[in-house]
Amino acid sequence: MEAIATIDDAPDGISRKERASLARMCVRLLDLWGLDRRQQAVMLGLSPRTRSTLRNYANGTPLPEQRDILDRAGHLMGIIKSLEILFPENPELVESWATTPDQALGGMTPYQVVAREGLAGLRDLRAYLDYLRGR
């Protein structure tokens, strides 16, 4: 999974080629986490009915130049980077992270946090993992 964690943030003005690569990496990550297409759409801030868009992203269609989706993609890349640093010897934990209830999240799964809180939830999850890395 290390190949996924090559873009830490999605800055303004990234190229079409970089946005296409980022789209593929996000879909691969969401697949790794075992999320279905509806859940993947929620994680990226898309309509849960947007299955064709996710398929297009997996096939190389670039992410749009929209701050919200680029921020989400950047946070997803930061999250996987933190998980790989925190749990280098436990790929199963990394793969199940999004759907595993966590006491620190009030017993919710990370997916549930994002479904409830949107981009702010994704940002908070990343900050939490960054905090754990710094302890």
Steps between C-alpha positions, in 0.01 A plus 500: 500500500799734522450605138170660598653734755702707254290817505462641850270789418307612196625858446333757280594490134610138471522376144242289321745207503551534877124521558453182292764320705346626822155378386635149434682495835187608689284231342770239565519608863122494546493154337779387737288613793217280373256784446224448247444757224233686698734531798787603274285778357423624852872505588571714192201728558311377195139401471463140625335421165815598306642159419604580144714792617695269731549251219628784282742610773630145528562505124693827504246781476654786697340639812329831430674822601264542795645590837271266696587184308868587480506564875330165561750323275789668679366395838452143379863489386612645834293241687648204314849640551439528876349152519798349319739678737302408813441135404779390264480139617120478496359538147174335612439786742575755227257324266219477756552845650209680330241244609627416849328665798741705711448596864676831435224576248222421743471146368440619144698389198707756309258457209208591729686811617541618140141408409377710792745790494619519138825673421538617861484139617764395249722788610452407866586135433821605331588734786434221751733261315762774467472552876552128562809508278646781708455333839 
